[in-house]
Amino acid sequence: MTQLTLGKALNAGMRRALADDDKVLVMGEDIGKLGGVFRITDGLQAEFGPRRVVDTPLAESGIVGTAVGLAFRGFRPVVEIQFDGFVYPAFDQIVSQVAKLHYRTQGRVTMPLTIRIPWAGGVGAAEHHSESPEAYFVHTAGLRVVAMSNPQDAYTMLRQAIACDDPVIFLEPKRLYHAKGEVDVDADIADAAPLGLARVVREGSDVTVLTYGSQVTTALDAALAAEDEGISLEVIDLRSISPVDYAAVTASVRRTGRVVVTHEASREGGVAAEIIASVTEKCFHYLEAPPVRVTGMDIPYPPAKLERYHLPDLDRILDAVDRVMGRPNSLSEVSA
């Protein structure tokens, strides 16, 4: 086992994929000589050369469009979108081409394309640098959408995404890039949990908390705080938000009878709404209380000085727990 930050684990995962398969290419703005804005691709171009690790123009639609052509011809491109809010110029390519070519060709063409997106807030960045656009892609049939919360998953899930014949939107919580953890860099991805499986990261009996990305850490902190009040939270890291591992989700909900879903993205039409609708359909007779969402506000991402009011925190999650437990709470309704 090796102690790595989440960012270094991603770097190691790409290095291993490049070494194992000559068809793997890495593409993006400033990812070569500079090593990317967050230095996630640091050293890869020096090791594998500019034909395998390609510095591209500042043109996201062109980057993804080129990657579509490469995937069509049998390559496995890994595209970096420099910041989450920069993915929108490539939205047409992703939704109209990447997501549909396998279906359009009746399975004759695969799209083994991984689109890495440094994602979400908490780093004091400006507008278009702290977006949470996952719901757009979850709504699009033909895409896998995944998010990791720890260095081991960063390493393993990136390798799995690159090896997958489906297009993968790979969300990297940028505020966790420096979080450290043990990583088994020699592990065989064939032995790892499949890319679409959720993981119970803390067992509990009173409330199921469903989340992904950097909110997993916040949910675990809330579980520790709730324990002091005699409440046992089960925290599930969804890992994949399209498809969702509803077998794991429903198994937990049927035991606890209560559900809180939290994510940074806005509330309206968000991933939490879909998960709650599906849980209600599948587990209605097991629920002891209406499920509750804890999300970002329905506003454009705020200035850095105000983002702490926008992002779901421990107090807002605990307030939601109080509500599903039927306990008095003091926060306003907007906290949901």
C-alpha positions in Angstrom: 0.0 0.0 0.0 1.2 3.5 -0.8 0.1 6.8 0.9 -1.2 9.1 -1.9 -3.3 12.2 -2.2 -6.4 11.8 -4.3 -4.8 13.9 -7.0 -1.7 11.7 -7.0 -3.8 8.6 -7.1 -5.5 9.9 -10.3 -2.1 10.6 -11.8 -1.0 7.0 -10.9 -4.2 5.6 -12.5 -3.6 7.4 -15.8 0.1 6.4 -15.8 -0.8 2.8 -15.3 -3.5 3.0 -18.1 -1.0 4.6 -20.5 1.6 2.0 -19.7 -0.8 -0.9 -20.1 -2.5 0.1 -23.4 -0.9 2.0 -26.3 -4.5 2.9 -27.4 -4.9 5.1 -24.3 -4.4 8.9 -25.0 -4.7 11.8 -22.6 -5.9 15.1 -24.0 -6.7 18.6 -22.6 -5.8 22.2 -22.1 -2.4 22.7 -20.5 -2.2 19.0 -19.4 1.2 18.3 -21.0 4.1 20.5 -20.1 2.2 22.2 -17.3 0.7 19.0 -15.9 -2.8 20.6 -15.8 -4.2 23.4 -13.6 -4.3 21.0 -10.6 -1.1 19.1 -11.7 -3.1 15.9 -12.0 -1.3 15.0 -15.2 2.1 16.1 -14.0 5.0 14.2 -15.6 2.9 12.1 -18.0 3.9 13.9 -21.1 7.6 13.7 -20.2 7.2 9.9 -19.7 4.9 9.1 -22.6 5.5 11.9 -25.1 3.3 14.6 -26.8 1.6 12.1 -29.1 0.1 10.2 -26.1 -0.4 13.2 -23.7 -1.7 16.0 -25.9 -1.9 19.7 -25.2 -5.0 20.9 -27.0 -6.3 24.3 -28.0 -8.7 26.1 -25.6 -11.8 24.6 -27.4 -13.8 22.1 -25.4 -16.1 21.2 -28.3 -13.1 20.5 -30.4 -11.4 18.5 -27.8 -14.4 16.2 -27.2 -15.2 16.1 -30.9 -11.6 14.9 -31.7 -11.9 12.4 -28.9 -15.1 11.0 -30.5 -13.2 10.4 -33.7 -10.3 8.7 -31.9 -12.7 6.5 -30.0 -14.5 5.6 -33.2 -11.2 4.4 -34.6 -10.4 2.2 -31.6 -8.4 4.5 -29.2 -9.3 5.1 -25.6 -9.1 8.9 -25.1 -9.1 10.4 -21.6 -10.2 14.0 -21.9 -9.7 16.6 -19.2 -12.1 19.5 -18.9 -10.1 22.1 -17.1 -12.9 23.2 -14.8 -16.5 21.9 -14.3 -18.1 25.1 -15.8 -16.0 24.8 -18.9 -17.8 21.6 -20.0 -20.8 23.4 -21.4 -19.2 24.3 -24.8 -18.8 20.5 -25.3 -22.3 19.7 -24.2 -23.6 19.3 -27.7 -20.8 16.8 -28.5 -21.4 14.8 -25.3 -25.2 14.6 -25.5 -25.6 14.4 -29.3 -22.6 12.2 -30.2 -20.8 10.6 -27.3 -23.9 9.3 -25.6 -25.7 8.1 -28.8 -23.1 6.6 -31.2 -23.3 3.1 -29.7 -27.1 3.1 -30.0 -27.1 4.8 -33.4 -24.8 2.2 -34.9 -26.8 -0.7 -33.3 -23.8 -1.7 -31.2 -21.2 -1.8 -34.0 -19.3 1.2 -32.6 -18.3 1.7 -29.0 -17.3 4.9 -27.3 -14.6 4.1 -24.8 -14.2 7.8 -23.8 -13.5 9.1 -20.3 -14.3 12.7 -19.7 -12.5 13.9 -16.5 -14.1 16.9 -14.8 -12.6 18.7 -11.8 -15.9 19.3 -10.1 -17.9 21.1 -7.4 -17.0 23.8 -4.9 -15.3 24.4 -1.6 -12.0 25.8 -3.0 -12.9 29.5 -3.1 -13.0 29.7 -6.9 -14.8 32.0 -9.2 -18.0 31.5 -11.2 -17.7 28.7 -13.8 -15.0 27.1 -11.6 -17.2 25.5 -8.9 -20.2 24.0 -10.9 -22.0 20.8 -10.2 -23.5 19.8 -13.6 -24.0 16.1 -13.0 -27.8 16.2 -13.4 -27.5 17.2 -17.0 -25.5 14.0 -17.7 -27.5 11.7 -15.5 -30.5 12.7 -17.6 -28.7 11.7 -20.8 -29.2 8.0 -21.7 -25.9 6.4 -22.9 -23.6 8.0 -20.3 -22.1 6.5 -17.2 -21.6 9.2 -14.5 -19.3 8.4 -11.5 -17.7 10.3 -8.6 -15.1 9.2 -6.1 -14.5 10.3 -2.6 -11.1 8.8 -1.6 -7.7 8.1 -3.2 -8.2 4.3 -3.6 -11.4 4.8 -5.5 -9.8 7.6 -7.5 -7.1 5.2 -8.7 -9.2 2.2 -9.2 -12.3 3.8 -10.7 -10.3 5.9 -13.2 -8.6 2.7 -14.5 -12.0 1.0 -14.7 -13.5 4.0 -16.5 -10.6 4.0 -19.1 -11.0 0.2 -19.6 -14.8 0.5 -20.0 -16.3 0.5 -23.5 -19.0 2.9 -22.4 -18.5 6.7 -22.3 -17.9 7.8 -18.7 -18.3 11.3 -17.1 -15.7 11.1 -14.4 -16.3 13.7 -11.7 -13.3 14.6 -9.5 -14.1 16.5 -6.3 -11.5 19.2 -6.5 -11.6 20.1 -2.8 -10.4 16.5 -2.0 -7.4 16.6 -4.4 -5.1 16.9 -1.4 -6.9 14.4 0.8 -4.6 11.5 1.6 -5.2 7.8 1.9 -3.8 4.3 1.4 -3.8 3.1 -2.2 -3.0 -0.4 -3.5 -1.4 0.6 -6.8 -0.7 -3.1 -7.6 -4.3 -4.2 -7.3 -5.9 -5.9 -10.3 -9.0 -3.9 -11.4 -10.7 -7.2 -12.2 -10.7 -7.9 -8.5 -12.1 -4.5 -7.5 -15.8 -3.6 -6.9 -17.5 -3.0 -10.2 -17.7 0.6 -11.4 -21.4 0.9 -10.8 -21.5 -0.4 -7.2 -22.2 1.7 -4.1 -20.3 1.2 -0.9 -21.5 1.4 2.7 -18.8 3.5 4.3 -20.4 3.6 7.8 -23.0 1.1 9.0 -26.0 2.4 11.0 -29.5 1.5 12.0 -31.6 4.7 12.3 -31.2 6.8 9.1 -29.7 6.0 5.6 -27.6 9.0 4.3 -27.0 8.7 0.5 -24.3 10.9 -1.1 -21.3 11.0 -3.3 -18.1 12.9 -4.0 -16.8 15.4 -1.3 -20.2 15.2 0.5 -19.2 11.7 1.7 -16.7 13.3 4.1 -19.3 15.8 5.4 -21.8 12.9 5.9 -19.3 10.9 7.9 -18.7 14.0 10.1 -22.4 14.3 10.6 -22.6 10.6 11.5 -20.0 11.1 14.2 -21.9 14.1 15.6 -25.2 12.2 15.5 -23.7 9.4 17.4 -23.2 11.7 20.4 -27.0 12.1 20.5 -27.6 8.4 20.2 -28.6 8.4 16.5 -27.0 5.8 14.2 -26.5 7.0 10.6 -25.7 4.6 7.8 -23.6 6.5 5.2 -23.6 5.1 1.6 -21.1 6.4 -1.0 -23.1 6.0 -4.2 -19.8 6.2 -6.3 -22.0 5.8 -9.5 -24.9 8.2 -10.0 -25.8 6.8 -13.4 -26.6 4.0 -13.0 -27.4 4.1 -9.3 -26.9 0.8 -7.3 -30.4 0.6 -6.1 -29.9 -2.9 -4.7 -27.5 -1.5 -2.1 -29.7 1.6 -1.5 -33.0 -0.2 -1.0 -31.3 -2.9 1.2 -30.2 -0.1 3.6 -33.5 1.9 3.4 -35.6 -1.2 4.2 -33.5 -1.6 7.4 -33.5 2.0 8.6 -36.8 3.2 7.3 -35.5 6.8 6.9 -33.6 8.5 4.1 -31.5 11.7 3.7 -29.9 12.5 0.4 -27.2 15.2 0.1 -25.3 16.7 -2.8 -23.7 20.1 -3.6 -25.7 20.6 -6.8 -28.9 22.7 -6.8 -32.1 21.1 -5.5 -34.5 21.6 -8.4 -34.4 18.6 -10.8 -31.3 17.3 -9.1 -29.9 13.8 -8.5 -31.4 13.7 -5.0 -34.9 14.2 -6.4 -34.5 11.2 -8.7 -33.1 9.0 -6.0 -35.9 9.9 -3.6 -38.5 9.2 -6.2 -37.0 5.8 -6.9 -36.6 5.0 -3.2 -40.2 5.9 -2.6 -41.4 3.7 -5.4 -39.2 0.7 -4.3 -39.5 1.1 -0.5 -42.8 2.9 0.2 -44.1 0.5 2.8 -40.8 0.5 4.7 -40.5 4.3 5.1 -41.1 5.7 8.5 -40.9 9.3 7.4 -40.8 11.3 4.1 -37.2 11.4 2.7 -35.4 14.7 2.9 -32.9 16.4 0.5 -30.0 18.5 1.6 -28.5 20.3 -1.4 -27.0 23.5 -2.8 -29.3 26.4 -3.3 -31.2 27.1 -6.5 -28.9 30.0 -7.5 -25.9 30.5 -9.7 -22.8 29.5 -7.8 -22.1 32.3 -5.3 -18.9 34.3 -4.8 -16.2 32.6 -2.8 -17.0 34.5 0.4 -20.5 33.2 0.4 -20.0 29.6 -0.8 -20.1 28.3 2.8 -23.8 29.3 2.9 -24.5 27.4 -0.3 -22.7 24.2 0.3 -24.5 21.5 2.5 -22.7 21.2 5.8 -22.8 19.1 8.9 -25.5 21.3 10.6 -27.8 21.1 7.6 -27.5 17.3 7.4 -28.1 16.9 11.1 -31.2 19.1 10.7 -32.5 16.8 8.0 -31.8 13.8 10.3 -33.8 15.5 13.0 -36.7 16.0 10.6 -36.8 12.3 9.4 -36.5 11.2 13.1 -39.4 13.5 14.0 -37.3 15.6 16.4 -37.6 19.4 16.8 -35.3 21.4 14.7 -34.3 25.1 14.4 -33.2 25.6 10.9 -35.5 27.1 8.3 -37.2 25.1 5.6 -34.7 26.3 3.0 -32.1 24.1 4.7 -33.7 21.1 3.0 
